Amino acid sequence: MPVCRCKPMAKRSASSKASRRRQIRRKPSLDFSVTGLIYCTMMMFIGLAAINTQANLLFGVFGLMIGILLVSFFISGTVIGKLKTERILPDHAIVGRPTAIHYDITNQKRYWPSLSVTVTEIDSVAAFSRQPSAYLLHVANKMTATIPTEITALRRGVFELDRFQLSTSFPFGFVKRAIDRRQRDTVLVLPAIGTMSRELMRRFRSAESVGVNVRPSSGGTDEFYGAKEYRAGENPRLIYWKRSAGAGPLVVREMTRVSPPKLLVVIDDYRRDDSLQTFVEVEYAIAMAATTIDQAMEAGLPIGLVAWADGWTTVTPNRGKRHRLDLLTVLAKLGINRRYDHTALLEKARPFCKSDTTAIVITPQDISLNLGQSVRGGLITLSSIQEKRDRYFQFPKGLDFSLGYAEK
């Protein structure tokens, strides 16, 4: 028992250390840099020396240094004043992949330009590998400049970006000034998408391409399907001359086509306990489902989804970029499921498992049904346990699926 307690605590402490490394760095409205502190120290020494010696030259140098400090204070405030900043977010981000954020900065000052300004995000910093920050070199008066920055999301979900800071240490780097701005936006972070083995894709294709589950339909060029009346514009090579030899209307042959296999992902996000290992395996299962959807869409296979998160979500198999984004959005927003396990999910998915549809159950549990038997039965089971998922799925190195465990 002591050994079982030590391992989760070690993983939890590592996760908490990672979150502490991404703590928010919020700058005060007025601060001094290290160079500024050294400068102020030298200024005080010059002032004390001028008082002790009563030398006019030292008094002049002391006054000049005070003037430089005041000029730095007022200019830095002028630089970040009257700046209208608009954050432009992408439609979505993907865990582990760099994504660009843009800021449109408009200088509303009548005469003065703005130089050396940094834009830093304050909210939802823990969701990214580093605190989002962008640097503006120069924007002229009454002009707009666009600056980009690159972020890498570490967790799936919907995150709110509201507060950000404009800061500068222009012109001498002695005084740092910062002001807060607000613009409420949300960014959708899709689950991590890795790579899937070709063997698994071949099994997806072969699950419905042969045998009794093949469903032929009209409109193809494979085999004879039937006959119908000829219509203007149809291929004259398909005219059925034997049947059209009489006095009746022309008849054309209608050929079959084999419909591509349809896939239905049944994502089992049931959490049997509150341990860190269960949390990580569920997150891996969601990432495996996202990878399956992405790869199947690339291969041209229609795919659907059955999931539960505060209610049943069922999406019938289809294709297209919009359909792909809809499925990945459902996975990104999945919360905590403590009600329905894989058996209940399969019962919910049963009406959608038609003769031309293969169900793919992705679960954090170890289901005894092997992959070959599942395919022959029209059902494929994939487990997110490490030794089983590594056989078919690979994810980018450096991803930590334990992030967010303390919050959930």
Phi, psi and omega in degrees: 000318179300324180294321181295329179283328186290319185296310178299323180295324178295317179294322180293320179295323177295320178294321179292326176295320179297321179290328177292328179293338180255029180292158185287132173254101181253125183275142175290161181295332177220128182207164177244139175281173177299319176298321178295321178294319177297319179297316179295323178296315177297322179297320179293321177297318178297319179296316179295320178295323179294322179293318182290320185266342184056035180272129181296325180297318180292323176297322177295317179294320179298315178295322178297320180293323176295319179298319178297320180294319179292320177298319178298321180295311184288322181292319179297324176291324178291325183297316184267359178278151177055043175250120176265120186243131178235125178273133179241113183259153174287169179298323179197164174235164180235136181302129176087356180245136180296142179224143184264136170243140180241149176235126173264115183248119180253123178272108183269005178287149184283322187237323193270138172279171174239134184226148173054062180248136179247132176255125184230129177282149181246325185268153175055036181291328183295344181280351185239161183292334175210164180291121182302130182209140179227151185241130177253120180281313185199139169218125183286167179296139180058031178234164179238135177236144178248126180238137180257160169215156184246131179236155175232113181285143180249348183221148176279162176132188177249121184241143182259128174249119183235290186274141171214164184241144168252125183223155178202154172237017179292143010259337189254352181081009180277314185250135177250127178241145180213144175226149181264144174229160181225136172205108187280118177224160175235142178238131179267123179251114180282158180298162178298138179241118180254213178241150182240144183292150179294330179299318180292321178295322177297323178293323176299316182290321184281348184297329183231009184271347179224162173090198187286344184278354179292132180242101178286151177219161184284162176102007181253202180225022186274288185227168181292129182249323181170191180230150179211167181289140181291139176237148181301134180101346180281161183295118181294342179292341181269006180294130181270091189292327181298316181280337180271002184292338180286194183277355183286183180290162178294142180238138179245152176281138176252123186260163182263161169220144180271119181294143178295152180296142177258140181244145177229110180277123175252104185268119180264100178254026181290132180253107184286340176205182184256023181283159179294323180298317178296319179300315182294319181293324176294318179295322176296320179298319178294320178294323176295320177296319178296320178295318179299316179297315182296314182290322178294321177296320178297327179277359178082018181266133174293139184216144178234188186209141171230125181209165176229128174202098185058031181141158181282138175235117179232125180237121181290151181300136179200179179230169177117156182295321179295320178295320177300314180295323178297317180294315180293329177294320176300316180295323181295330185263004180299132180258225183258126180245108177241016184249315189240127176266192186293331180292318178293324178294321178294323177296321178291326182278347186303318179297339181268350181273080180278183185294336182256018184236134176252127178273133178245107181267118178250117191223149174279002181260167179262095179272133188290337183295120182282168188294319181297316178295326180295319181295316181295334179266007182077018182221130179243130178246133179231130182255144179269008173296140194306310185294341180264323181288328182294344180287329186242339187233143174228134180241156181304142179291148179097350179286134179246103183281359177272354180296137182092359182296318182295328181283334184264000000 
